[in-house]
Amino acid sequence: MYRKFGKRFLDIFISLGAIIVLSPLLLALWILVRVKLGSPALFTQERPGRDGKIFRLHKFRSMTDGRDQEGNLLPDQERLTPFGRKLRSTSLDELPELFSILKGDMSVIGPRPLLVKYLPLYNETQRHRHDVRPGLTGLAQINGRNAITWEKKFEYDVEYVRNLSFGLDMRIFLGTIRAVLKREGISSESDATMEAFTGTPGQGAGQEPG
C-alpha cells in the first residue's frame, strides 16, 4: 500500500510544503547564482526516471561555463567555484528538484537520477534502480555518497528498490539530515564531483554479476 499510494502522497505533501516554506530561500539562491555565476541560474539536463523515462532535471548552477581554447568545457574542478562548492556541500543546489517531485518525475527518497548515457552501461541487476522514481536523496547518499564506488552505489540503489518501505524512507530521511550537516561524501577521492561511470569491470551490459 505504501509503495503504491502512500509514498506518492508523502511526496506531494512534503514537496509542496517545502516549496511554500522555502520560497524566500529559493528566490535568494536564484539571485545569488545569477550574481556569482551569471545566467541562467538553473542547470537543466535530461535524466532517466522511473522505467528509464526521460525527464528534465533542474538544479542551481554550481559551476561556470569555462572552456578551453578549442571550446571544450574545462574539468569540473576548474569550473567549480568556491561559491559553487558551498552550494554543493550544503546540498542547496538540489532544492529546485522539489518541483520535479511535485510534478511526479521524482520522489523525495529514491536512487539519484544519473546521466542518460549510462543507461546502456548498466547490467541486469543495476538496471532495477529504475523500477522506482529517482529521489532527491537515497540509500547510497547516506552511505558514502560520492566517496564510494559506482558499484557500491548501485548495490544500495537496488537494495532500496527491493526493500522499499515507510520505515526505510524515514531512516534515509533522517540519515540525510545527518549527512548534510556533517557534509559527508561530497566528492570522490579523485574528482571534484564523481568520476564518470564506464560500466562494471568484467561485466557486459545486461549481464548479472557473477
C-alpha positions as CSV (number, residue, x, y, z in Angstrom):
1,M,0.0,0.0,0.0
2,Y,2.8,2.4,0.9
3,R,4.7,1.7,-2.3
4,K,1.7,2.2,-4.5
5,F,-0.2,5.1,-2.8
6,G,1.4,6.3,0.5
7,K,4.8,7.2,-0.9
8,R,3.3,9.5,-3.7
9,F,1.0,11.2,-1.2
10,L,4.0,12.0,1.1
11,D,6.0,13.2,-1.9
12,I,3.3,15.7,-2.8
13,F,2.7,16.8,0.8
14,I,6.5,17.3,1.5
15,S,7.5,18.9,-1.8
16,L,4.5,21.3,-1.8
17,G,5.1,22.3,1.8
18,A,8.8,22.7,1.3
19,I,8.3,24.9,-1.8
20,I,6.0,27.2,0.1
21,V,8.2,27.4,3.3
22,L,11.5,27.7,1.4
23,S,10.3,30.1,-1.4
24,P,12.2,33.1,0.1
25,L,15.4,30.9,0.2
26,L,14.8,29.7,-3.4
27,L,14.5,33.3,-4.6
28,A,17.6,34.4,-2.6
29,L,19.6,31.5,-4.1
30,W,18.4,32.2,-7.6
31,I,19.6,35.8,-7.2
32,L,22.9,34.8,-5.7
33,V,23.6,32.3,-8.5
34,R,22.8,34.9,-11.1
35,V,25.2,37.4,-9.5
36,K,28.0,34.9,-8.8
37,L,27.8,32.6,-11.9
38,G,25.7,34.5,-14.4
39,S,22.7,33.4,-16.4
40,P,21.0,31.0,-16.4
41,A,20.7,30.4,-12.6
42,L,19.5,26.9,-13.2
43,F,21.3,23.9,-14.6
44,T,19.0,21.8,-16.7
45,Q,19.7,18.4,-18.0
46,E,17.8,15.3,-19.3
47,R,17.9,12.4,-16.8
48,P,16.2,9.0,-16.9
49,G,13.4,8.4,-14.4
50,R,11.2,5.5,-13.5
51,D,11.3,2.8,-16.1
52,G,14.0,4.8,-17.9
53,K,11.5,7.6,-18.9
54,I,13.4,10.8,-19.7
55,F,12.6,14.0,-17.8
56,R,14.3,17.4,-17.4
57,L,16.1,17.8,-14.1
58,H,16.7,21.3,-12.7
59,K,19.4,22.3,-10.1
60,F,21.0,25.6,-9.1
61,R,24.2,26.0,-11.1
62,S,27.4,25.4,-9.1
63,M,29.9,25.6,-12.0
64,T,31.0,28.2,-14.6
65,D,30.8,27.6,-18.3
66,G,34.6,27.9,-18.6
67,R,36.0,26.4,-21.8
68,D,39.5,25.8,-23.3
69,Q,40.8,27.3,-26.5
70,E,39.1,24.6,-28.5
71,G,35.7,25.4,-27.0
72,N,35.6,22.2,-24.8
73,L,34.3,22.5,-21.2
74,L,37.1,22.6,-18.6
75,P,37.3,19.8,-16.0
76,D,34.8,20.0,-13.1
77,Q,37.4,21.0,-10.6
78,E,38.3,24.1,-12.6
79,R,34.7,25.2,-13.2
80,L,33.6,24.6,-9.6
81,T,33.8,27.9,-7.8
82,P,34.1,28.5,-4.0
83,F,30.5,29.6,-4.1
84,G,29.5,26.5,-6.0
85,R,31.4,24.3,-3.5
86,K,29.3,25.8,-0.7
87,L,26.1,25.2,-2.6
88,R,27.1,21.6,-3.2
89,S,28.4,20.9,0.3
90,T,25.1,22.1,1.8
91,S,23.0,20.4,-1.0
92,L,21.2,23.7,-1.5
93,D,21.8,23.3,-5.3
94,E,19.4,20.4,-5.2
95,L,16.4,22.4,-4.0
96,P,14.8,23.1,-7.5
97,E,14.3,19.3,-7.7
98,L,11.3,19.9,-5.3
99,F,9.3,20.9,-8.4
100,S,10.2,17.7,-10.1
101,I,9.0,15.8,-7.0
102,L,5.7,17.7,-7.0
103,K,5.3,17.0,-10.8
104,G,5.8,13.3,-10.3
105,D,9.1,12.9,-12.1
106,M,11.0,12.3,-8.9
107,S,10.4,11.2,-5.3
108,V,11.8,12.6,-2.0
109,I,13.6,9.3,-1.5
110,G,15.0,7.0,-4.2
111,P,18.1,6.3,-6.3
112,R,19.6,9.5,-7.6
113,P,18.8,10.3,-11.3
114,L,22.0,9.8,-13.3
115,L,23.0,10.6,-16.8
116,V,21.1,9.3,-19.8
117,K,24.4,8.0,-21.4
118,Y,24.7,5.5,-18.5
119,L,21.5,3.6,-19.4
120,P,23.2,1.1,-21.8
121,L,26.1,0.5,-19.4
122,Y,24.0,-1.0,-16.5
123,N,24.0,-4.7,-16.0
124,E,20.7,-6.5,-15.5
125,T,20.8,-6.1,-11.7
126,Q,21.8,-2.4,-11.8
127,R,19.0,-1.6,-14.2
128,H,16.5,-2.3,-11.4
129,R,17.4,1.0,-9.9
130,H,14.9,2.4,-12.5
131,D,12.0,0.4,-11.1
132,V,11.1,3.3,-8.9
133,R,11.1,7.1,-9.2
134,P,14.6,8.7,-8.7
135,G,15.0,10.6,-5.5
136,L,16.3,13.8,-4.0
137,T,18.3,11.5,-1.7
138,G,18.7,7.8,-1.3
139,L,20.3,4.9,0.5
140,A,23.6,5.5,-1.3
141,Q,23.6,9.1,-0.2
142,I,23.6,8.2,3.5
143,N,26.3,5.5,3.0
144,G,29.1,7.5,1.4
145,R,27.5,9.5,-1.5
146,N,30.4,10.3,-3.9
147,A,33.1,8.8,-1.7
148,I,32.0,5.2,-2.6
149,T,32.4,3.3,-5.9
150,W,29.7,3.2,-8.6
151,E,29.2,-0.5,-8.0
152,K,28.6,0.1,-4.3
153,K,26.2,2.9,-5.1
154,F,24.2,0.6,-7.4
155,E,24.1,-2.1,-4.8
156,Y,22.5,0.4,-2.4
157,D,20.1,1.5,-5.1
158,V,18.9,-2.0,-5.8
159,E,18.7,-2.8,-2.1
160,Y,16.4,0.2,-1.7
161,V,14.1,-0.9,-4.6
162,R,13.8,-4.4,-3.1
163,N,13.2,-3.2,0.4
164,L,11.2,0.0,-0.1
165,S,9.0,0.8,2.9
166,F,7.9,3.7,5.0
167,G,10.4,2.7,7.7
168,L,13.3,2.7,5.3
169,D,12.3,6.0,3.8
170,M,12.2,7.6,7.3
171,R,15.7,6.1,8.1
172,I,17.1,7.6,4.9
173,F,15.4,11.0,5.5
174,L,16.9,11.2,9.0
175,G,20.3,9.9,7.7
176,T,20.3,12.6,5.0
177,I,19.9,15.4,7.6
178,R,22.9,14.0,9.4
179,A,25.0,13.6,6.2
180,V,24.2,17.2,5.1
181,L,25.0,18.7,8.5
182,K,28.3,16.8,8.5
183,R,28.9,17.4,4.8
184,E,29.9,13.9,4.2
185,G,30.9,12.3,0.8
186,I,30.5,15.4,-1.3
187,S,33.3,14.5,-3.7
188,S,35.2,11.3,-4.6
189,E,38.9,11.0,-3.8
190,S,40.0,11.7,-7.4
191,D,37.4,14.2,-8.7
192,A,35.6,17.4,-7.7
193,T,32.3,15.6,-8.1
194,M,32.4,12.0,-9.2
195,E,34.2,10.1,-12.0
196,A,32.1,9.1,-15.0
197,F,30.6,5.6,-14.9
198,T,32.0,3.4,-17.7
199,G,30.4,0.1,-16.8
200,T,31.2,-2.5,-14.2
201,P,34.6,-4.1,-14.8
202,G,34.3,-7.7,-16.0
203,Q,30.6,-7.5,-16.8
204,G,29.0,-6.6,-20.0
205,A,25.8,-4.5,-20.0
206,G,22.7,-6.7,-19.5
207,Q,24.7,-9.4,-17.6
208,E,24.1,-10.5,-14.0
209,P,27.0,-10.2,-11.6
210,G,28.8,-13.5,-11.1
